[in-house]
Amino acid sequence: MIRIAVPALTEERRKERVKDVKKIGEEAKVSVRNIRRDMNDQLKKDEKNGDITEDELRSGTEDVQKATDNSIKEIDQMIADKEKDIMSV
């Protein structure tokens, strides 16, 4: 068995980790927004082709926005939880 002593995180290192977590969280939010854009584009294309009605387009767009808002809220909560974990001694 090999034992490696790992020193406790310093305040400075904790802040760096929090910065990393926030960066990863922001990248996740950008990905969610890109998916929203793609879905809205697809809905508009379907409406233009006559596959869905204007009401279905509006309803679909609202559903996509609600899902996006929920996902971003979850990501924000995960970031806050992880930041709290990292900063606790």
C-alpha positions in Angstrom: 0.0 0.0 0.0 1.3 3.4 -0.9 0.3 6.4 1.2 0.5 9.9 -0.2 0.1 12.9 2.1 -2.1 15.5 0.5 -2.1 18.9 2.2 -5.4 20.6 3.0 -6.5 23.2 0.5 -5.5 26.8 1.2 -8.0 29.6 0.9 -6.3 30.7 -2.3 -6.6 27.2 -3.8 -10.3 27.0 -2.7 -11.0 30.2 -4.5 -9.3 28.9 -7.7 -11.5 25.7 -7.5 -14.6 27.9 -7.1 -13.6 29.8 -10.2 -13.2 26.6 -12.1 -16.6 25.4 -10.9 -18.2 28.7 -12.0 -16.5 28.4 -15.4 -17.7 24.9 -15.9 -21.2 25.9 -14.8 -21.2 28.8 -17.3 -20.2 26.4 -20.1 -23.1 24.1 -19.2 -25.5 27.1 -19.3 -24.2 28.1 -22.7 -24.8 24.5 -23.9 -28.3 24.6 -22.7 -28.9 27.9 -24.4 -27.5 26.4 -27.7 -29.9 23.5 -27.4 -32.8 26.0 -26.9 -31.7 27.9 -30.0 -31.5 24.7 -32.1 -35.0 23.6 -30.8 -36.5 26.9 -31.6 -35.0 26.9 -35.1 -36.4 23.4 -35.7 -39.9 24.6 -34.5 -39.8 27.6 -36.8 -38.7 25.4 -39.7 -41.5 22.9 -39.0 -44.0 25.8 -38.9 -42.7 27.2 -42.2 -43.0 23.8 -43.8 -46.6 23.5 -42.5 -45.8 20.5 -40.2 -47.1 22.5 -37.2 -49.5 25.4 -36.7 -48.6 28.8 -35.4 -50.2 28.0 -32.0 -48.1 24.8 -31.8 -45.0 26.9 -32.6 -45.9 29.3 -29.8 -46.6 26.5 -27.3 -43.5 24.6 -28.3 -41.4 27.7 -27.9 -42.8 28.4 -24.5 -42.2 24.7 -23.4 -38.6 25.0 -24.6 -38.1 28.2 -22.7 -39.5 26.6 -19.5 -37.2 23.6 -19.8 -34.3 26.0 -20.4 -35.2 28.1 -17.4 -35.5 24.9 -15.2 -32.1 23.6 -16.4 -30.3 26.8 -15.8 -31.9 27.0 -12.3 -30.6 23.5 -11.6 -27.1 24.4 -12.9 -27.1 27.5 -10.7 -28.1 25.4 -7.7 -25.3 22.9 -8.4 -22.8 25.7 -8.7 -23.9 27.2 -5.4 -23.8 23.8 -3.6 -20.4 23.0 -4.9 -19.0 26.4 -4.0 -20.3 25.9 -0.5 -18.7 22.5 -0.3 -15.3 23.8 -1.6 -15.3 26.8 0.7 -16.2 24.8 3.9 -13.2 23.9 6.0 
